[in-house]
Amino acid sequence: MCGIFGNIGRGVSVDLLARAQHCLAHRGPDDRGRVIIDADAEPYKVGLAHTRLSIIDLSPLGHQPMQDAANGNWIVFNGEIYNYRELRGELASAGVDFRSQSDTEVMLAAYGKWGEDFLLRLRGMFAFALWDARRKRLLLARDPMGIKPLYYFHSPDNFIFASEVRTLLQTGMVPRKLDSTGALSYLAFGSVCEPWTILEGVRAVPAGNILSWEESSLSVREYWSAIPGDPQGTASDSSRGNGTRNGKLTETLRDAVLSHLVSDVPVGVFLSGGIDSSSLVAVMRQNDMRANTLSLVFEEKEFDERAYSRAVARRFGTEHLEIPVSQQDTLALLPAALHAMDQPTIDGINTYLVSAKARASGLKVALTGLGADEMFAGYSNFHRIPKMERMKARLKKLPGFARRPLVASFAMAARKSDRNRKFADLADDEESSLHPYFLTRQLFAVAEQRDLFSSDEYEASSQSLGDAFSAAIARSSVLDPINRVSYLESHWYMKNMLLRDSDFMSMAHGLELRVPFLDRPLVEACMQISGEKKLNGNAPKSLLLESLGVNLPPEIVNRPKRGFTFPFELWMRGEMKPLLESVLLSNDSDPYPLRAGAVRNVWRRFLAGETSWSRPWSLFVLKRWCQQNL
């Protein structure tokens, strides 16, 4: 896991590359490298920079930027390729000579042999930039699920890219101005929705896409889609795993977990004692793999899960480490966690804390259960949203005179409940284009967004978001209702919040997080299973449990679902209250894009118990981010 940066244009210099490396040092504390290619070329030069977290091939031969001696191509790469040994063997049989044992060299050789088609041969998480020396072309690509980030900014004189948005900001080439659509999407969902970012002009390379720069012209194409048979993606069904058709989901799951153990340093498992992380441990132990597990334990009983994680550790005989965490620990780390946010988000503080503790314990790589809920229908949304779709369809059939009283009743109750505000939007004819999925994940309701957002670009930004929502719904319309939720959860909530937060909060400590449930063959297999089958059974995620081949302790299977959260509600009314009020109620608005009166109203409603803690917290985080970065 690493940090990458590059520039094509008139602004390339050793000083620029060095400054970018400094910004990305936390992502790669083990090594640094930079190169200026075609240093005498006109009208542009090419500069690449890299900071390395050494996981595979710890020797100097894994140094980046790396060049392919056979054709002169260069690469900077962030991620891990789990099947690189198999690809290396295939390429060696075809006559390719290798100097190192690194997956980076395999990627260079694979591109030289197969061109852009090599992307569909990769099994892993990645974001890379590859300079094709013969064609004078730069390629940027991200893994299919968007596990690893990659951002870019294009101006007439320069094209720059980086692993983090703030690195681009520090080049001095990017305007210090919020993107109105990115900011509005943050209000809507508590995280910025790709391809937008929080900065004007900076965009994310879309997941499963490859971007090409050639003679100052950009083009983007999708090379993979999660939807079987999707004509917009180039991966055909024949290239997908056959885990469902041959009844081999157990084997596909096993391969996913075991492939993610490829490493030249020890690999641990974040063990919460829930079904997801426990399943990872079960697969490892069933295949005689050593499991080092780590859990955080809390003084507050309502947040402590040690009884569950201990039960799993005993059942599978893991080397288990418990790390106690106090309220004082969390509050003490809060300023650093806020500073680590590459883009504002209402989540991620928990990942920052557990990553800090894991790295301090000596871990460099850890597996997480992220993605299991999205692939195996673990959220309540999988039950709720299909019902809301049917309700919305019935409401649309009602004549206006019958719908209006219903809308009015919801609107009257909306002031006292976030849930009622969402139902009011569901019933409202003006907001009828908003799909129930986006309503359930919505942070601020549409009317609240209008009140808060002071930009005169609100209407245009709202239209841009609406178009993106409509495109996602249209694209997923070929799926059954359950798999449609799976696609939307992974395409929006997981990618824009969970994965992004996991990346920058873990890399703030030089820790690599791996997500076996998002292994491409496993995702492809899960997306071909009917939604009805995913919801069969009495236990949550019964399909996952059936695929393990081993039973989890009953107290794990039957425990209520609970996310890894902190008691922010309590803290924001107590110890954190002075800090939040000093930020939220101050008159310092520039460059904060929200109306002060509307912000004060949100805080008042929180104190009155009329809205959840996440609303004022989101406004606090956004203002803090603006103060720190703009």
N, C-alpha and C positions, 0 to 999 in steps of 0.2 A: 504494500500500500504506500502511496507516494503522493507528491504534489507535482503538477506539471504546469508549464507556462510557455508561451511562444508568441512571436511577433513577426509578421511579414510587413515590410513597409520601410518608410524613411526614418522611423524612429528607433530602429534597432541599434543597441549599444551594449557593451559589457556592463555598464552601470545599470541600465534598465533590467537586464537579466539578473544581476546581483540583488537588486531591490526586490524583484519578484521572489527570488529564492529566500530572502529574509522573511517575506510575508508568509511563505509556505513552509518555513522551517519546522513547525510543529507537526506537519504531515509526514515529514521525512527527516528524522534527526540523525540518521546513520551515514548519509553520504550526500554530496551535492555535485552537480555537473552542469555545464552549459557549453554551447557551441554557437558560433555564427557561421552560417553556410552561405556560400556565394558572396563573401564579404566585399568583393569588388564589383558585384553585379549592379546594373542600373535597370530600372529606376528603384529597385527594392532589394533589401537583404532579408535573410531568414535567420531568426534567432530562436533557439530552444533552450529551456532550462528545466532542471529536475531536482527534486529533493527526495531522498530514498529512505523508506522504512524496509530494512532487509528481512525478507521472509523466506524466499526461495533463492538458492545460490547466494550464500552470504559473502562470497569472495569478491574481490575487486572486478572480476570478470562480468559481474552483473551491473556494472556502472552504466548510468545513462546521462545524457543522450547516447544511444547506441546506433552504430552504423552497420549496415550490411555490406561487407567488403565485396560481395559479388556484383552489386549493382549500384552502390553508393547511396541507397535509401537510408533515412534516419528515422528514429522513433523516440518519443517520450511516452511512457505508459504508466498508468495508475490502476492497480487492481491485481487480480490473480487469475491465471488460467489453469483450471484444475485438471484438464486432460492434456496438458502440454507434453507429457512424456509419451503418450500415444501418438500425438501429432509429430513429435520429434522423431520417433521410430519410423513413421511413414515417410517423412521427408529425408531421413538418413538413407532409407532404402532407395530413394530416388536420386541419391548422389549428393545430397547437401552435407557439407562439413560444418560442424559446430565447434566453437571455442569454449563455450560456457555450459553450465547446467541450468541456465535461467529460462523462464517462460518468455521473457522479452525477446530473446534471440529467436525463439521458435516463432513468435508472431511476425518478426521481420522476414524470416524465411518462408513462412506460410503465405504472406502477401506476395513475395517474389514468385512463388510457385503457382498460386491460385488466384491472385488478384483480389478484388473486393469480395469475391465469393468465400474467402477464408473466414469471414465473420460468422457464417452459419456453421462452421466447424468448431468454433470456440465454445467451451463450456466454462463459464466463469463470470466474474464481475470485472468490468473494465471501462475505462475512458482513456483514449489515446489520441495522439497526433502523429501522423506519419508523413514525412516529406518524400515524395516520389521524385528522385533526382532527375530521371530521364524526362518525365513529363512536366517538370517544374510545377507540381501540383501538391497541395496540402490536403490531407484527409483527416477529419475528426470523426470519431465514432464513440457511441456509448452502448453498453450492454443492453440486452432486450428489455429488462425490467427497470432500468434506470437506477441501479444500485449505486453506481459511481457517478458523480456529477461532472459536468463540463460546460463552461460558459464562454461566450465570445462577444466581441464588440467590433463593428466594422465601420470605418470611416474612409473618406477618400484617400487618406495617406497611409493608413495602418489597418491591419487586421490582427487583433490580439485575442488570446484565449487563455483560460486558467481553470484550475480545479475549484477555485473559490471566487465569488463575486468581489469580495473586498480586495483581492489581489489586483484585479482589473482596475478598481477604483484608485489604488495607490500608484498606478502608473502615471497619473496625471492626464491620461488621454480620454478618460470617461467623465462626462459632466456630473457634478455632484448634485443630482436632481432625482427625485423619486419618480418612478414610472407610475402614471395614474392608474393603468389597468392592473399592474402588479400590486399597488397599494389597495385598490378596491377588492381584489381577490383575497388579500390578507384580511380585510374586514369581513369578507363573506365567509371565510373558512379557517382563519387563524394561521394560515400559511400562504405563501405566494404560489400561485398556480403556474406551472410551466406551460408554454415556453417563455412566458414573461418572467422577469426578475423584479426586485424592488428598485432597481436602477434603470433610468431611462436609457434606451439604446442597447442595454446588455440583455442577451437572450441565452436560454439554455439549449444546448444541442438536444433534441428530443430523444427519449429512450428508444432503443431499437432503430436508430437512424444513423446515417452517415452523411456528413457535410463535406462538400468539396470546394476548395478555393483554387481557382485557376485563372490567371491573368486578371486578378481583381474581381472576378465574378464568382458569386456563391450559388451553389445548388444543394438541395437537401433531398434525400430519398429514404424511404423506410425499407429496411431489409428484413424485418420480422414483425409479426403481429400476434397477439395472444388469441385472437379470434380465429378458430379453424376455418380455412378456406377463404380468409379475408383477401379480396383482390387488391387491397391497398398495400398489403405486405407481400414480399416476394418469397417467403418460405411456404412451400407447398405442404400439403398434408403428408406426402410421402417422406418428407424430411423430418417429420415429427416422431416422437417416441410412440411406441405401440403398447404402452402400459395398460391402457384401458381395453383395447380390442382383444388382447391376448390374456387378459386377467392377470397382468403382471405389475399391478400398482405397488405391491409389496417390494418387488425387485427394483422398481424405479425409485421408490423412496429410499431403499437401502443404498443404491448407487449414489443418490443425491447426497446423503449424509456422509458416506465414506469418502466420496470424492473431495469433500470440503475439509478433509483432514490432511490433505497434501501440504506439507510445510517442512522447513528445515529448522523450525523452532517449535517449542511446545504449544499445543492448542488446548484451550479450556472451554468450558460451557457455562454460560450464564443460566443458572438454575433457579427458577422462581418457585417451582413446585406445581406449576400449572401443566396442562396437557401438552402444550407445545414444546417447552424446553425438556420436559420429562420424556417426550417421545424421542428427542435427539439422543438422550442418554440411553434409552432402551435399545435403540438401533445399534449404537456403538458397542454396548456390552454384549448384545446378542451375537455380534460378529467379532467378539474377543478383542475389542479395541479398548485400550485404557481410557478412562474418563476422569478428567480433573474438573470438578465442578466448583462454582463459586456462587454464593448467595449473600445478599445484604439482609441484615436482621435489624429490626427497629424496636425501640423501647415501647412505642405506642402499639398496643395489642391489635387495634383495628387495622394496622398496616403491616404487622409482622406475619411473615409466611414461613417461619423457620420450621414449624411442625410438618409442613408439606414437603419442603425441600429435603429435610432430614429423612422423611419416609422414602423418598426416591433414592437418596444417597445410600440408605441401608439396603433397599431392595436390590440395587444394582452394584453395590460395592464400589462406589466411586471414592476417589481421593477428594474429600469435601472440605472446603474452606468457608467459614462464616465470617463476615466482616460486619461488626456492629456500626450502626449509623445513628447519630442523635440528631435532634432538631437543630442543635447548635452547629453540627457539622454542615448540614444542608444550608442553613442561613449564612454561614461563613463562606461557603463556596459560591453563593448566589451571584455576587458581583463578577467573579471570574467566568461563571457560566453564561451570564448575559453578554460578557465581552467576547465569548467564544462563538456567538451566533453569527454565522456568515450572512444569513438573512433572518429577519424577525420571524418568530414562531411562538405559539403559545405552549408548545410541548418541548421536550428535549432536556429539561433540567435533570430528570431522573437518569437519562443516559449519560449525561456529563458526570454525575456523581458515581454511578456504578463503573464507568470507564476509568475515572480517576483512581478508584479503589482497586480495580483489577490491575491497572498498570503498576501501581505501587506494590502490588503483591508479586510482581515479576512476570505477569502475563503479557504477551505481545499480540496474541491472536485469540479470539473467542467466538464461539458459535452462539447464535441467538435463534429463538423460535419465531422471529418476525416472518410474516407471510403465511403462516398456517391458517390463521383466521380467514384470510382472503381466499385461499385456495380450497379450504375444506369447510367453508360456510360456518364460521364460528361466531360471527357477530349476530346480535339481535336484529340487525338490519336485514338479514337474509329472510327473516320471518315477517318483519314489519313492512318493508318496502313493497313487496308484491301485493300486500293488502292495501297499501296506500295507492298503488297504481290502479287497482280495481275501484277504489273509492273515488279517485280523481276522474276516472272514466264515467262513473255514474253521475258525478256532480256536473260534468260538462254537458250531459244530456238534459239536465234540468233547465226549464225556461228561466229567464232572468227574474221574473217575479217570485219564483220559488227559491232561487239561489240567494237573492239579496238579503232576506231576513237571516239566513244561515251565516252569511258573511258578516253581517252586522253583529250577530251574537258572539262570534269568535273575536271580532275586533273589540267588542266591549270587554271581553275577558282577557284580551291580549296584554293589557297593562300589568297583569298580575302573574303572568307565566310566559316563559320563553317558548314552551310547548304550544300554548294557545296562539302565540304570534305565528308559529309555523303553520298551524292548522288554518289560521286566517288567510295566510298566503296561498295555501293549498286550495281553499275554496274560492278565493278572489279571482274573478275572471281576468283582471288585468295582469295578474301574476300566473295565469294558468299555464304559461309555457314553461315554468320552472318544474322540472321533473321531481318527483318525491325524493329521489336519492339526494339531490342537492339541497332539498329542504332539511332532510335529517342531519346532514353534515354542516348545515349553515350555522355560522356563529352569530352574526347580526342579521336580523330580518331585513328585507328590502327597504322598508320605510326607515329603519334605523340607519342603514347605510347612507341613504339620502341625507338624513339629518346630520350625520357625522362628517361626510365627505365634503370638503370645502372647494374642491377643484372644479373649475368650470368645464372640465373635460369629463364630468361624471357620466353624461348620457352616452358619449362615444365609448368610454371604458365599459360601461354596463352592456352596451351592444356587443362589444368584442367578447366579453365573457359569455354573454348569452349565445353567441354564435358557436363558441367552443363547447358549451353545454349541449347545444342542439346537435352538433357534429358527433359528440361522444354517444348521445342517445341513439342517433340514427345508425351509427356504426355498430352498436351493440344490439340493435333491434332483431338481429338474426338469432340471438341467443335466447334460451328459455329464461324466465324471470329470475331464477336463482343465479345462473351463470352470468346474467346481465349485471346483477349486483356485484358478483365476483370481479368482473371486468372493471366496473366503475370504482369499486373500492381500491383495487390495485392501481388503476390508472390515475386516480385523484388523491384520495386520502393517504394511501400508503406511499406513493411516489413523492407527492408534494410535501408530506410531513414526516412520516415515520422513517423512510429511507434517508431523506435529506438530513433530518435531525441526527439520525444514527451516525451518518458519515461525519459531519463536522464536529459533533460532540465527542465522538470517540477519537477522531484524529487530532483533536486538541491535545490529547495525551499520548499520541503516537501509538494508538491501539487499533488493530484491525478487527472489524466485526464481519463475520461471515453469516450468510442467510441460506442455509440448505433448502428450505422450503421454496425458495425462488430459483432453484436450479432449473434451467430451461426445459429439459426433458420432463421434469416433474410438473412444471406449469402446463406444458402442452398436454400431458396426460390428464391433469385435473380439469382442464378446460373442455375436454371431450367427454367427461362424465356428466350424465344428466343431473340437473339440479335436484330432481326428486330423489335420486339415489343418495345425494349428499346429505339430505335432511332425514333420510330413513334412520330408524333406530331410536332408542330411548335416551342414549347418552349424547352429549354435545360432541360434535366432530366424530361421529361414530365411524365414518369411512376411514378417517385417519387411524382410529383405534384398531379397526379391523385389519388395517394394512401393516401394523407393527409386527405381527407374528409373535407377540409376547404381551402379557397383561400388565397394565399399570396398577399400582395399589388402588383399591376402590375409593379411598378417601381423596385421591387425586382426581379420579374420573367424576366423582359425584360432588365435588366442591363447587360452590357458586363461582361464576366467572368474575374475576376482578383484575383490573389493569394495575400496572405498577405506577402508583400515584403517590403524591405527597399531600399533606393536609393544608393545601393553600388557602382554602376557605377560612380555616381557623387562624392561620398566620396573618392573612390580610386584614383580619379584624383585630389582630393583636399586635405582635412585634413588628410586622411589616407595614402597618397602617401609616405611620409618619412618613416613611420613604415614599410610598405610593402617592400620598396626598401632596407631598412636596413636588412630585413630578407631574401628576395629573392635573392639579389645580393651579399650577403656575401659569403666568401669562406669557411665558416664553414660547411662542408658537412656531417661529421660523427655524428649520424648514418643515415643521410638523404639519401635515396636510388636513388636520381635523379641526372642526369648530369647537372652541373652548366651552361654549355653553352646552353643547351636546355631550362632550366628554364629562363635564361636571354632573350632568343628569344621569349618565350611566353609573358613575360612582355613587350618587345618591340612591339610586335604585338598588344597587348592591347592598349598601348599608341597611336599606329597608327590607331586604330579603326578597326583592322582586325580580332579581336576575342573578345568574350564576357568577361565580368568581372569575370564570374564564373571560367574560366580557371586559371588565376593567383591567384585568391582567394583560389582555391583548393590547389595549391602548397604552398601558405603561411600557410594555416591551417595545412597541413601535416607537414611542417617543425616546426611550433610552437608546435604541439603535440609531435613530436620527442624530441624537446628541453625540454619540460616540463616533459616527462615521461621516456625517455630513457637515 
